[in-house]
Structure formats: structure tokens, C-alpha cells
Amino acid sequence: MGVRVDDGSSGRQAQPVRIGRLEALAPGQAIPFAGDRVAYVTPELANAFRSGDRLIVVQDTGDLLHVPAREHAIAGDAVGQASQAFARMGEVADSQITSFFAAFANHLEDPGIASAIWAANALDVEAAKARGRSTTRLALSDGMWRDMIAGLRVWRDAPSPRGRTVDRVEHAGWTVEQLMAPLGPVGFVFEGRPNVFTDAAGVLRGGNTVVFRIGSDALGTARAIMTHALEPALKASGLPDGAATLVDSAAHAAGWAMFADTRLALAVARGSGPAVSQLGAIARQAGTPVSLHGTGGAWMVADVSADADRFFASVFHSLDRKVCNTLNVCCIVRERADDLIPVFLEALERAGERRAGCKLHIAEADMAHLPERWRTGRTTVIRAEGPVEESLVDPIADADLGREWEWEETPEVSLKIVADAAEAVALFNALSPCFAAALISEDAAAQARFYATIDAPFVGDGFTRWVDGQYALNRPELGLSNWENGRLFARGGVLAGDGVFTVRARVRQSDLNLDRGGAPTPARRG
């Protein structure tokens, strides 16, 4: 049976809407989106679509996303398990959650378990290399492994946010408390980084449950972590089955299906900018709040009072490896260009000595500021597909300053000469993803102006690699939010496990005669 829709004209109602099921698609079929636009089905999509499949129409872009029935079922089953587990988490003691994190960490320290997970990761890395994929964040390292264990023990030792009083209001005869409470099942899609897998488990600290969907490159590693460490820790601590579940599919469609599931209380995505934006759009149109962690790349500005030694150290230490908080764009004020550009170039070269050479992009108008050996030099850049000989410096348009350089082993950064720090701030606010920025300046007033005008959640006065939940705040992060799509409401840029909560209100009434109309309590009959 259809539903009636008011057409807004003279009180008339439109004819009942007939609702059926999508069984097939035809090439060239028009699919409306965004209210007044149309996307057309390609022959490839029409041929692939089968009865039982789903079509997700991204209202922001008109993307037509095909979700095969199998992927929809895999994602739906994982979310269903997490939803059922959340219904039981209210009866789980905080001590059991503490035991879960302790057991998880202990399992990772077990040599036999560690060996099995590392072996799975080696196979993932080998397969990724064969496909020409980046492995810099995929490959386990001793440091990453130690951080995973340390992060789990941070959550083991952290106090539970469940039931923590946010506010208390006393009235005559009654009291209202506002208390922190679990939010619900959290859907988490992230790139192929094994360490993020354990970070995301932090949402259990607050009584939430989690559904993971990891990048296909690291799926084997994720399966090994689930089988050998996470699931045994859940069982040993008595947490409900499904409190942490894995969407066991390498297909992007499984992630789309998961984010379209209205049972999620929060959808978290981190990875490449376009993929994260698409996932966020899917969740938002399903009515699910999102926390997106996509495009990164930090900016650094050296102003007229910049100390050369501080500038050198800040550049050098911001380029040790490529992650979201790595230095991506450097701006130097024109008044100091002659003496600070050599400092910058030396720092870049020295950072390259730690890795495998270096690569510079410079605003077209500023090419003449470089020494000839830079303008004409060649270098070998390590790309995902292997070593590639390229020019040492490439000119770029100002409009491209927002591009994040996803380098493997060769530090890669952009340089721009600006009139003053205010111009650098304007470029950052207009072109960057509004993520992290640093001002190298000895002028306190300049630092204050920079902080007041830069549209970034993370602001500093030295190296940029401090932007990290575990490193800076001793809280393993689920992700670092930029402000590219608007500022977050009542939440910092670091999303950590104890930051996923809602607020409940609870009243305790001592005066039985409370009545909004002032009437006394009548005597009971009989």
C-alpha cells in the first residue's frame, strides 16, 4: 500500500505513491538525485546488477554505487552482531572491559600469537607490492607493534566514562543529573593500517560496540588479529559476542553497505579524501552522524622574526615519515626569503638523507628563488610502483597548494613565498583541508594573530608531527578531524575512544508533592 504525499497546492493531496522493489537496471536509465538532477545508469552497472542487489544513490554527487547482495549481507550481519551486543553492554561491568583490554594487549605480547599476525601481515605486504600498492602504512614495524600494545594498556588503565556526571542541578525536592552514557554501535572504515585496528577498539571503554571495515590490503592482518587476539580477549573477559566485529570483505561495496545501515550510532571513516567524503555522504543521508578523517598535510609558516635554527629543526623533524601530520606546505615571508630558503632546502635534504632523497614543488612565480642546482636537478623518487627518476623541483600553481603529497620513502613538500603571515593564513584557509598549521616566529603578538585567524583545529609553533592523540594526549585516537567540511560540535579534533558518548538525564525525586500545576497529592482512597 502506498503513502499519500501533500503536494502543497490548495490543500490537495497527491496520488498514493506506489512502492516496489528494484530488480534490475537498464543502460541509460535515469536515476534522480539531489531533488532536481539526474544520473544515468552505465551499461556496465546495468549488466552487473542482479535481483537482491542494492543501489546507493549518493545525493551529494550522483554517484551510483552497486552493492551486491552478498556484500550487503556481510555488512548487515556484522552491524547486526554489534547492535545485539550493544543491547547487552549495559549489564557488563567496567572491570570486564578493563579485562578485555588487558587480555588483548597480553595476546599481542605472546610470541606465538605475534608470529601468526606478523606472518599474515607479510603476506598482505607482498600482495600489495605485487599490485603496485603503497605499503608504508601497511607493514608492521617494531615501533608500531609496541604502540599497539601500549595503546591497549592506556584504555585498560583509563577510567570508564560511563555514568560520569556532566552536570547536576538541585531543585527543591528533586535533583537532575546529566550523565555520560554509551552511544551505540560505531561503524569504522579505515585504510590498511593494522595499528588503527587496535586504536578503534577503544570505543569499548565507554560501553560502545564497534564494527570494523579495514582496507583490502590489510584484510589478512585484520583476520589474524581478530582470530588470535581480539576475539579470545572478548571471550576471556565475558564481553558479548559481536562487541567488536569485522566486515570480512575486501569489496568497497561492503563499506558502503555498512555506512548505509541505520543501526549505526556513529560512522567514522579515515583514509583518502575522496573515499572518506563519499562514505560520509552515504552515512549522512542514512541519518547517521559522521566523524571524517581524510585529507591531511600540515602547513608551516616562517615569518619575519623566525629563528633560523628553530625553522631548520621544525622542517627536519616534520618530515620523518608520511602520515597526515607530515609537513606538506611551507610558506616563507618574502622579507626573509634570501636567508630562510637555504635553511629550508638544507632541512629538506637532510630529511631526505634519513629516507631516500627528496622532492620539492614550488609556486611557479617563486622558481627564481631557488639555486640553479635545484631548478635543473634530477632525483630518484620512491613511488608505490618503485623507483622513478624525476626532476628535483616541479612548479605548481597556487591552486594546487592544497594537494597532499602521499610519498613513500622520498620526502615531498611544497614551497610558497608570501608577502606576510597574513597571506599564508589566507591561502591555508582557502586551499588547505584546514588541518594542522605551525608558525615559526619569535613574536608573541604574531603568534596570537596566527592562532586567532588560522582555521585549523591543530596549531603549533614548531614541528607538526605532534598532532597525534597517543603522542600528544596519551589517548589512542580513532582519527584526527580536519575542518574541511565544517567544525565539529562540542568535540575536539582528536576522536578517541572515550570521546564517543551521549548524555542521559536522570531525576531523583524526594518531594512526592511535586506538581507542575501546584496541586497537592490527594489522599489515597481505601
Phi, psi and omega in degrees: 000137182278181177239151178270139181238128179288125181270001173076010183242115173055030177075000180286155176249143178289165177294153180305140178278127177271130183243127177232193180244138179284115182254335183201162175235151179244143177304132180083359180298134181275129179240110181294148172207159178057022174087320185220021180233165185223135171249152184244138182290129177280159176301324181296316179294317180299319181290328183278335187286134180232160176302133184098344176285167176242151173239119176260122179258111181283112187292335179289325191235342186083007176300134177255110187254121182271122177246102177301153183304323182296315181293323178298320181291319179298312180294317181297322178294318180295315179295321179299319178297316180295323179294316179294321179295321180298325179297340181257350186293337179297338180265359181273131180284151177301327180296329177291321178294320175301317179296325178300310181295322178297315181293319179301312180297317180297321178298318180294333178280344180292124184302320180294317179293315179302318181299318181294320181290318179296324178294319177296322179294322179298321177293320177299315181297316180299316180293322179295317178299321180296334179266005181072028183265155176291140179237007185296328179260348182278320187288129175294147173226165179300320180295317178298317181297316178298319180294324178299313180294316180298320180297318178297325180283335171299314180289330174301319185269351183285143175291149179286135176280349183297127177081002179291134183284123177270321182203154179217128180238123180265128172242164175292111177091357178198160184224139176247127174245139171252124190237141175291140183216157178301150182271317181141199178290129180252123175269131188227111174252128182213163183290176185285067178238107185303326182295328180294333180302315180283326177303317185293336177296347180300338181294341178292336181303325181266011178089009176275173170239167188219144173241122181262141164224107184264156177303147186301330181299329186251016185296321178297318177297317180297317178301318180294319178297316179299310186291317189265340187230307188287308183297319174299326178291321176300314183294316183295328183270352179079016176287154183297144171303137180089002178297332172222116184235154179248129170284100191275073180207141177271356186277137175301329182301329179294322176293320177299316181297320180297315182287343176274356183280120185286355178282347177290140175270334180207139177245121181245129179227138173217146184152217180287150184305305182299319180294319180295318178299318180296315178298319178298320179296320179298314182293317182298320182286344172275355179089014182260130176298149184233153170228110190252136183224084186246256185298136178232216182098116184268152176249148176227137181237128174251119184260189188297336182258013183299135174277128186298319180294318179295320179297314179303310182297320182295317178294311183302312185282353177266004185233029183285331176200166183263112170219188187293334183263012177289144177302128182241324180224132176241131176245131178239133180291145187300325182298335181249010186300316186299324183262338183266334177299315175302324178296315179298313182296322177294318179297320178295316178298317181294324175296323178295330178293334177286336186243258182205074180076190180210166181216134182239139169243136183225144177306137186308318184289348186255004185302325184293343180285348184270148173298156184300322182297333175281317183297327185252357187286160175241157180210160174258119182255131177275109177258172179302326181276355179127184180294138180225131176278129182219171172291147181293327181229135173239134174284146176226155175283154178303326181298340181267004180296339179281355182285132178269127181274112181268077185273157181267286181238354184250105180308133187224128187209158177253149180232138179220131174269129183238159179293319181199178182297329180297322177294320178298318178298316180297319177295317179300311183296329183271326192246333186276170173282008178058064185243282185227141182214149178224142174246123175265106186200143176264005184262113182298323180294322178294320177298320179295317178296319180300311181297323183287334188251340182281133184265072184218145177281340184236115185229135180216186181230021180204226183293154188265349187284001176290343185287091184194131184298313183288320182291316187269322189244002184057034179226108178306131189264150167273336179173167178242120185273135166268177180251022182300325181250027178106153181286154179278148180272121172055034179209141178287175181290340177269119174262115180239171185302322181276003176264003180257096183203166171236182181235129175250153178249138180226131181253138172239118189250123177256336180263110182286351182266012177298131180203127184297335180264358177087005182285138177286163176288122180288156177293142179288139175280138175073000000 
